[in-house]
């Protein structure tokens, strides 16, 4: 015999096929959601920076043109 039998090597609990598949599915799902979260975080940071840049440009270039005047409405009553 190569190895002496002891209580530690007599019954080695192996992983079941279902547990292995469940672990694989779990790790795959976690990897996908982590990747999506990273993409979402990057996109949010980019959009925030673009918004702040746009606000800074708008703040520096003050619009000096006036809004067009509204023409008065005609009355709806008949004047005869």
N, C-alpha and C positions, 0 to 999 in steps of 0.2 A: 504494500500500500504506500502510496505517495504521502498522504496526509493522515494524521491521526484524527479520528472522529472525536469531535467535541460538541458541546451544545451550541457553539457559535457557528459551526460549519455544517452541521447535520441538516438543519432545515433553513435554508437561506430563502427568505421571503422575496420572491421575484415580483416584478411589477406585472400586473395583469395587462392584457391587450387593451381593455377598455380604459384603464387608467392612463396608459401611454397615449392613446388617441385623445383622451380628454386633456392631458397636459399639452399635447401638440396643438390642439385647437385653442386652448386657453392662451398659450404663448403667442400664437399667430394673431389672435384677436387683440391681445394687448399691444403687440407690435403695430398693428394697423391703426388702432386708436391713438397710440403715442405719436405715430407719424402724422396723422390728421391733426392732432393737437399742435404739433410743431408747425405745420403749414398754416394753421389758423392764427397762431401767435405771430408768425412772420408777416402774414398778410395784414393783421391788425396793426402791427407796428409800422408797416409801410404806409397804410392808409392814414394813420394818425400823423405821420411825418408830412405827407402830402397836404393834409388839411391844415396843419400848422404853417407850412410854407406858403400856401395859398392865402391864409389869413394875414401873414406878414406882408406879402406883396400888396394885398388890398389895403392894408393899413398905411403903407408907405405912399401909395398912389391915391391921393384923395381925389374924389370925383368932384370937379368944380362945375360941371354942367347942371343946370336946374332942370327939374322935372317939367314936362310940358304942361301948360295950363289947360284945365278942363274947360270945355265950352259949356255955357249955361244951357240947361235943358229947356225946351219949349214947353209951355203949359199945354195941358191936354184939353182944357176947356175951350169951347168954341166962342169966338168973339165975333158976333154979327151985329 
